[in-house]
Amino acid sequence: MSRRETAPTAETVDTTTGPARITWLPARRPGLVLALGHGAGGGIEARDLQALAAALPAHGVTVALVEQPWRVAGKKLAPAPKTLDTGWRGLWPALTAPGLPVVAGGRSAGARVACRTAAGLGAHAVLALSFPLHPPGRPEKSRKDELLGAGVPTLVVQGGHDPFGRPAEFPPGEYEIAEVPYGDHGFAVPKKSGLTEDRAMELLTAAVTEWLDRLPSLWTDSRH
């Protein structure tokens, strides 16, 4: 993984649901901002978020790791989706302040928030890590409408063994999907797979980097 370009900085942002926090990992010559929200069961320390934060600034992408107000307040349980969306909308002006295109993203619940709010906020694209297509063992409880309704270029990165939805379960639609073989919902891989955690994160960051490189052409295509 690439060395971070500059030192991280933290910013507290007041929202109607409480203070949120953005940890900025700036690129020296940024072309866009990738905002990444966390899931309902953890924070920005998640392996996929940290891997992207370490790798992408060297590729001209400023990464903004977003902590929702409930997490900043030290609560253990995430609030309802509507409250998560409100918190995300409240900190959006801080994400656009650098004056760059913003790609909305996140893992699990954070991916759902990004999909639900992208069009209304003017996000240029969505990165959905471990999108929870359905609760484990409940494929009939599909959340595909959230994903299909994002309305902007979207990349899903999914573990091959994710109980919240394996790649083959995802419906056809106007989005791309990349697989991390053997990965679970947190992109952990079993030792017997022959794939190390470092290699799994290399595959993830490579897929995201390649997609981000292609985004300008995707934006052009979407306007025609």
C-alpha positions as CSV (number, residue, x, y, z in Angstrom):
1,M,0.0,0.0,0.0
2,S,1.2,3.5,-0.8
3,R,2.4,5.9,1.9
4,R,-0.1,8.6,2.7
5,E,0.6,11.8,0.9
6,T,0.1,14.2,3.9
7,A,-0.8,13.9,7.5
8,P,-4.4,13.3,8.4
9,T,-6.5,16.1,9.9
10,A,-9.8,15.8,11.8
11,E,-12.7,18.2,11.4
12,T,-15.8,18.3,13.6
13,V,-19.0,19.2,11.8
14,D,-22.3,20.1,13.5
15,T,-25.4,18.5,12.2
16,T,-29.0,18.4,13.4
17,T,-28.4,14.9,14.8
18,G,-25.3,15.9,16.6
19,P,-21.6,16.5,15.9
20,A,-20.0,14.4,13.1
21,R,-16.3,14.0,12.4
22,I,-14.4,13.9,9.2
23,T,-10.8,12.6,9.1
24,W,-9.2,14.0,6.0
25,L,-6.4,12.1,4.1
26,P,-5.4,14.8,1.5
27,A,-3.8,14.1,-1.8
28,R,-1.1,16.6,-2.9
29,R,-2.8,17.3,-6.2
30,P,-6.4,16.1,-5.7
31,G,-8.8,15.6,-8.5
32,L,-11.8,14.5,-6.4
33,V,-12.9,13.7,-2.8
34,L,-14.0,10.2,-1.8
35,A,-16.2,10.3,1.2
36,L,-16.5,7.0,3.1
37,G,-19.0,6.3,5.9
38,H,-18.7,3.4,8.2
39,G,-21.1,0.5,9.0
40,A,-23.6,0.1,11.8
41,G,-21.4,-2.2,13.8
42,G,-18.0,-0.4,13.6
43,G,-16.2,2.8,12.7
44,I,-13.6,4.1,10.3
45,E,-11.1,1.6,11.6
46,A,-12.6,-1.0,9.3
47,R,-9.9,-2.7,7.1
48,D,-11.4,-1.7,3.8
49,L,-11.8,2.0,4.8
50,Q,-8.2,2.1,6.1
51,A,-6.8,0.4,3.1
52,L,-8.4,2.9,0.7
53,A,-7.4,5.8,3.0
54,A,-3.8,4.6,2.8
55,A,-3.7,3.9,-1.0
56,L,-5.8,6.5,-2.8
57,P,-4.1,9.9,-1.9
58,A,-1.1,8.8,-4.0
59,H,-3.5,8.5,-6.9
60,G,-4.8,12.1,-6.6
61,V,-7.8,11.2,-4.5
62,T,-8.5,13.0,-1.2
63,V,-10.2,10.5,1.2
64,A,-12.6,11.8,3.8
65,L,-13.4,9.2,6.5
66,V,-16.8,10.1,8.0
67,E,-18.0,9.3,11.5
68,Q,-21.7,9.6,12.0
69,P,-22.9,11.6,15.0
70,W,-24.0,8.4,16.9
71,R,-20.5,7.0,16.6
72,V,-18.9,10.3,17.7
73,A,-21.2,10.3,20.7
74,G,-19.9,6.9,21.8
75,K,-23.2,5.1,21.2
76,K,-23.1,1.4,20.4
77,L,-26.2,1.1,18.2
78,A,-26.8,2.9,15.0
79,P,-30.0,4.9,14.7
80,A,-32.7,4.4,12.0
81,P,-31.8,4.9,8.4
82,K,-33.6,8.2,8.2
83,T,-31.4,9.6,11.0
84,L,-28.3,8.3,9.3
85,D,-29.3,10.0,6.1
86,T,-30.0,13.3,8.0
87,G,-26.5,13.2,9.5
88,W,-24.9,12.5,6.1
89,R,-26.8,15.4,4.5
90,G,-25.8,17.7,7.4
91,L,-22.1,17.1,6.8
92,W,-22.2,17.2,3.0
93,P,-21.3,20.9,2.7
94,A,-18.0,20.2,4.5
95,L,-17.3,17.4,2.0
96,T,-17.9,19.8,-0.9
97,A,-15.9,22.7,0.6
98,P,-12.7,21.8,-1.2
99,G,-14.5,22.6,-4.5
100,L,-13.8,19.1,-6.0
101,P,-16.2,16.5,-7.3
102,V,-17.3,14.3,-4.4
103,V,-17.9,10.5,-4.7
104,A,-20.2,9.3,-1.9
105,G,-19.2,6.0,-0.4
106,G,-19.2,3.8,2.6
107,R,-19.3,0.2,3.8
108,S,-22.5,-1.7,4.7
109,A,-25.0,0.7,6.3
110,G,-22.7,3.6,5.0
111,A,-23.1,2.2,1.5
112,R,-26.9,2.3,1.8
113,V,-26.8,5.9,3.0
114,A,-24.6,6.9,0.0
115,C,-27.0,5.2,-2.4
116,R,-30.1,6.7,-0.9
117,T,-28.8,10.3,-0.8
118,A,-26.5,10.5,-3.8
119,A,-28.9,12.0,-6.4
120,G,-30.3,14.6,-4.0
121,L,-26.9,15.8,-2.8
122,G,-25.3,16.0,-6.2
123,A,-22.8,13.2,-5.6
124,H,-20.8,12.5,-8.8
125,A,-20.7,8.7,-8.1
126,V,-21.2,6.1,-5.4
127,L,-18.8,3.5,-4.0
128,A,-20.7,0.8,-2.1
129,L,-18.4,-1.5,-0.1
130,S,-20.1,-4.7,1.2
131,F,-23.5,-3.5,0.2
132,P,-26.0,-5.4,2.5
133,L,-28.3,-6.6,-0.3
134,H,-30.4,-8.5,2.3
135,P,-30.2,-9.6,5.9
136,P,-28.3,-12.9,6.3
137,G,-30.5,-15.8,5.4
138,R,-33.3,-13.5,4.3
139,P,-32.9,-13.0,0.5
140,E,-36.6,-12.0,0.2
141,K,-35.8,-8.8,2.2
142,S,-34.0,-7.3,-0.7
143,R,-32.6,-3.7,-0.6
144,K,-31.9,-3.7,-4.3
145,D,-34.1,-0.6,-4.9
146,E,-31.6,1.5,-2.8
147,L,-28.7,0.3,-5.0
148,L,-30.6,0.6,-8.3
149,G,-31.9,4.0,-7.4
150,A,-28.6,5.7,-6.7
151,G,-28.9,7.5,-10.1
152,V,-25.1,8.0,-10.6
153,P,-22.2,5.8,-11.7
154,T,-21.8,3.2,-8.9
155,L,-19.3,0.5,-8.0
156,V,-20.1,-2.3,-5.6
157,V,-17.2,-4.1,-4.1
158,Q,-18.4,-7.3,-2.5
159,G,-16.9,-10.3,-0.7
160,G,-17.4,-13.6,-2.5
161,H,-18.8,-15.1,0.7
162,D,-20.7,-12.1,2.1
163,P,-23.8,-13.5,3.9
164,F,-25.5,-10.1,3.3
165,G,-25.4,-10.9,-0.5
166,R,-22.9,-12.7,-2.6
167,P,-21.9,-11.1,-5.9
168,A,-24.0,-13.7,-7.9
169,E,-27.1,-12.6,-6.0
170,F,-27.0,-9.0,-7.2
171,P,-29.6,-8.0,-9.7
172,P,-28.9,-6.6,-13.2
173,G,-28.6,-2.8,-13.2
174,E,-26.7,0.3,-14.2
175,Y,-23.7,-0.3,-11.8
176,E,-20.5,-2.2,-11.7
177,I,-19.5,-4.9,-9.3
178,A,-16.1,-6.2,-8.2
179,E,-15.5,-9.3,-6.1
180,V,-13.0,-10.0,-3.4
181,P,-12.8,-13.8,-3.5
182,Y,-13.7,-15.6,-0.3
183,G,-14.3,-12.3,1.5
184,D,-16.9,-12.1,4.2
185,H,-18.9,-8.9,5.1
186,G,-15.8,-7.3,6.5
187,F,-13.6,-8.7,3.7
188,A,-11.9,-11.2,6.1
189,V,-10.7,-14.2,4.2
190,P,-10.2,-17.7,5.6
191,K,-6.6,-19.0,5.8
192,K,-7.5,-22.1,3.8
193,S,-8.4,-19.9,0.8
194,G,-4.8,-19.2,0.1
195,L,-5.6,-15.5,0.0
196,T,-4.0,-13.2,2.6
197,E,-5.7,-10.2,4.1
198,D,-3.1,-8.0,2.5
199,R,-3.8,-9.5,-0.9
200,A,-7.5,-9.1,-0.4
201,M,-7.1,-5.4,0.3
202,E,-4.8,-5.1,-2.7
203,L,-7.5,-6.5,-4.9
204,L,-10.1,-4.1,-3.3
205,T,-7.9,-1.0,-3.7
206,A,-7.0,-1.9,-7.2
207,A,-10.6,-2.3,-8.3
208,V,-11.5,1.1,-6.7
209,T,-8.5,2.9,-8.1
210,E,-9.2,1.6,-11.6
211,W,-12.9,2.6,-11.4
212,L,-12.0,6.1,-10.0
213,D,-9.6,6.6,-12.9
214,R,-12.4,5.8,-15.4
215,L,-15.0,8.1,-13.7
216,P,-14.5,11.1,-16.0
217,S,-15.4,9.0,-19.0
218,L,-18.4,7.6,-17.1
219,W,-19.6,11.1,-16.2
220,T,-19.3,12.1,-19.9
221,D,-21.3,9.0,-21.0
222,S,-24.0,9.6,-18.4
223,R,-24.7,13.1,-19.9
224,H,-25.5,11.7,-23.4
